[in-house]
């Protein structure tokens, strides 16, 4: 059950970070940060339960984190550019 929840949160986070890039706002950043946090917490819990899969989980987790953080940083840059023009 935790694995399914973890996967759903991670996929939602990827889609939401893409949505955030297209239409950034302060409230959406908080949701995106929360989704990333929930994914990291649930992933850490899964690694704790099954330490034998730790190497695979770490590579997948780093790839996910890199993708989402790049999207968040790009959205932050886009938001600051639009916000500072007004």
Secondary structure by P-SEA (a helix, b strand, c coil): caaaaaaaaaaaaaaaaaaaaacccaaaaaaaaaaaaaaaaaaaaaaaacccaaaaaaaaaaaaaaaaaaaaaaaaaaaaaaaaac
